[in-house]
Amino acid sequence: MTGENQPVDAPRTPAAPGPRPAAPPGGDAPWRPQPAAPAPVPASRTRRLAAPLLTLAGAVAAFAYVGAVDPNEPGHYPLCPMLRLTGVLCPGCGGLRSAHAFARGDLAAALGANAVAVAGYLIFAGFLALWLVRAFRGGPVPRIALRPAYWWGIGAVALLFSIVRNFPFGSALAP
């Protein structure tokens, strides 16, 4: 019964504050709480859209150039070094012809020149669209976070594509 010895209208003493953190090392000054760091200022929509729009402009310019300058005519582009030195088609051989046909809207010719490149164009377009939408809404930049097994799988598909297109039975995949 602790309340019996105190008068009813006696003021209560406030509770003692908790332990104070120690003063910073090497300082004799009394401890003072640090002011809170200011909240980061969100980037403007224009600043967020700059990188994806510049990337889009670069891709459009590259496809416009390849669409205007035909890689089927000799002398406009260098030859593939692997094809020139070994006579073997690499996974990228036919990529310029594929881009030329894709830029001109001929999907069948683009797939015939290099089907893997067309898949890459579509994946890149999807990634860029996602990046633009997220930048417009203020969301995070999309990341390509694949497990190593998936990267090995992508490499195996590219290697298999390269091997098959160099044999007579895979001549449909050759440019």
C-alpha positions as CSV (number, residue, x, y, z in Angstrom):
1,M,0.0,0.0,0.0
2,T,2.2,2.7,-1.2
3,G,-0.4,5.4,-1.7
4,E,-1.5,5.6,2.0
5,N,1.5,7.6,3.2
6,Q,1.1,10.4,0.5
7,P,-1.5,13.1,0.6
8,V,-4.1,12.8,-2.2
9,D,-3.3,16.2,-3.8
10,A,0.5,15.9,-3.6
11,P,2.2,16.5,-7.0
12,R,3.8,13.5,-8.6
13,T,7.4,13.7,-9.7
14,P,8.0,12.9,-13.4
15,A,9.8,9.8,-14.2
16,A,13.5,10.1,-14.6
17,P,14.6,10.1,-18.3
18,G,16.3,7.1,-19.6
19,P,20.1,6.8,-19.8
20,R,21.8,9.4,-22.1
21,P,24.1,8.2,-24.8
22,A,27.8,8.8,-24.2
23,A,29.4,11.9,-25.6
24,P,31.2,11.5,-29.0
25,P,34.7,10.2,-28.6
26,G,37.4,12.8,-28.2
27,G,34.9,15.6,-27.5
28,D,34.5,17.4,-24.2
29,A,31.4,19.1,-25.2
30,P,28.1,17.9,-23.7
31,W,26.1,15.6,-25.9
32,R,23.5,17.2,-28.1
33,P,21.1,15.3,-30.3
34,Q,21.9,15.7,-34.0
35,P,19.3,17.2,-36.2
36,A,17.5,14.8,-38.5
37,A,18.9,14.6,-42.0
38,P,16.6,16.3,-44.6
39,A,14.5,14.0,-46.6
40,P,15.9,13.4,-50.1
41,V,14.2,15.5,-52.8
42,P,12.5,13.3,-55.3
43,A,13.8,13.7,-58.9
44,S,11.5,15.5,-61.3
45,R,9.6,13.6,-63.9
46,T,11.8,15.1,-66.7
47,R,15.0,14.0,-64.9
48,R,13.6,10.5,-64.3
49,L,12.6,10.1,-68.0
50,A,15.9,11.4,-69.4
51,A,17.8,8.1,-69.4
52,P,15.1,5.9,-70.8
53,L,14.2,8.5,-73.5
54,L,17.8,8.9,-74.5
55,T,18.2,5.1,-74.7
56,L,15.0,5.0,-76.9
57,A,16.4,7.8,-79.1
58,G,19.7,5.9,-79.6
59,A,17.9,2.6,-80.5
60,V,15.5,4.4,-82.9
61,A,18.5,6.2,-84.5
62,A,20.4,2.9,-84.9
63,F,17.5,1.1,-86.4
64,A,16.8,4.1,-88.7
65,Y,20.4,4.1,-89.9
66,V,20.4,0.3,-90.5
67,G,17.0,0.6,-92.1
68,A,18.3,3.3,-94.5
69,V,21.7,1.7,-95.3
70,D,21.2,-1.8,-96.7
71,P,23.6,-4.3,-95.2
72,N,23.0,-6.7,-98.1
73,E,25.0,-4.3,-100.4
74,P,28.7,-4.8,-100.0
75,G,31.0,-2.1,-98.6
76,H,28.6,-0.4,-96.1
77,Y,29.5,-2.5,-93.0
78,P,32.5,-4.6,-92.1
79,L,32.3,-8.4,-92.3
80,C,31.9,-10.5,-89.2
81,P,35.5,-11.3,-88.1
82,M,34.6,-14.9,-87.1
83,L,33.0,-15.6,-90.4
84,R,35.8,-14.0,-92.3
85,L,38.6,-15.8,-90.4
86,T,37.0,-19.2,-89.9
87,G,34.0,-19.4,-92.2
88,V,31.8,-20.2,-89.2
89,L,28.6,-18.3,-88.6
90,C,28.5,-16.8,-85.1
91,P,25.2,-16.2,-83.2
92,G,25.3,-12.6,-84.3
93,C,25.8,-13.2,-88.0
94,G,22.9,-11.9,-90.0
95,G,22.0,-9.4,-87.2
96,L,22.4,-6.3,-89.3
97,R,20.3,-7.9,-92.1
98,S,17.7,-8.9,-89.5
99,A,17.7,-5.3,-88.1
100,H,17.3,-3.9,-91.6
101,A,14.3,-6.2,-92.4
102,F,12.8,-5.5,-88.9
103,A,13.2,-1.7,-89.4
104,R,11.4,-2.0,-92.7
105,G,8.6,-4.1,-91.2
106,D,9.5,-7.4,-92.9
107,L,9.3,-9.8,-89.9
108,A,9.6,-13.0,-92.0
109,A,12.9,-11.8,-93.6
110,A,14.1,-10.6,-90.1
111,L,13.5,-14.0,-88.6
112,G,15.2,-15.7,-91.6
113,A,18.3,-13.6,-91.2
114,N,18.7,-14.1,-87.4
115,A,15.8,-15.3,-85.2
116,V,17.7,-14.9,-82.0
117,A,18.4,-11.2,-82.8
118,V,14.6,-10.6,-83.4
119,A,13.9,-12.2,-80.0
120,G,16.6,-9.8,-78.5
121,Y,14.9,-6.8,-80.2
122,L,11.5,-7.7,-78.7
123,I,13.0,-8.4,-75.2
124,F,14.8,-5.0,-75.4
125,A,11.6,-3.2,-76.4
126,G,9.7,-4.8,-73.5
127,F,12.4,-3.8,-71.1
128,L,12.5,-0.3,-72.4
129,A,8.7,0.1,-72.2
130,L,8.8,-1.1,-68.6
131,W,11.6,1.4,-67.8
132,L,9.7,4.3,-69.4
133,V,6.5,3.4,-67.5
134,R,8.3,3.1,-64.2
135,A,10.2,6.3,-64.8
136,F,7.0,8.2,-65.6
137,R,5.3,6.9,-62.5
138,G,8.4,7.5,-60.3
139,G,9.0,3.8,-59.6
140,P,12.4,2.0,-59.4
141,V,14.5,1.3,-62.5
142,P,13.8,-2.3,-63.6
143,R,16.7,-4.7,-63.1
144,I,17.7,-7.8,-64.9
145,A,18.3,-10.1,-62.0
146,L,18.6,-13.6,-63.2
147,R,20.1,-16.5,-61.4
148,P,23.4,-17.8,-62.9
149,A,21.6,-20.9,-64.1
150,Y,19.4,-18.8,-66.4
151,W,22.5,-17.0,-67.8
152,W,24.1,-20.3,-68.5
153,G,20.9,-21.4,-70.2
154,I,20.9,-18.3,-72.4
155,G,24.5,-19.0,-73.3
156,A,23.7,-22.6,-74.1
157,V,20.8,-21.6,-76.4
158,A,23.1,-19.1,-78.2
159,L,25.8,-21.8,-78.6
160,L,23.2,-24.4,-79.8
161,F,21.8,-21.8,-82.3
162,S,25.3,-21.2,-83.6
163,I,26.2,-24.8,-83.9
164,V,22.9,-25.8,-85.6
165,R,23.0,-23.0,-88.2
166,N,26.4,-24.1,-89.4
167,F,25.2,-27.7,-90.3
168,P,23.3,-28.5,-93.5
169,F,20.2,-29.6,-91.5
170,G,20.1,-26.1,-89.9
171,S,20.5,-24.1,-93.1
172,A,17.1,-22.5,-92.5
173,L,18.7,-20.7,-89.5
174,A,21.6,-19.4,-91.6
175,P,21.4,-15.8,-93.0
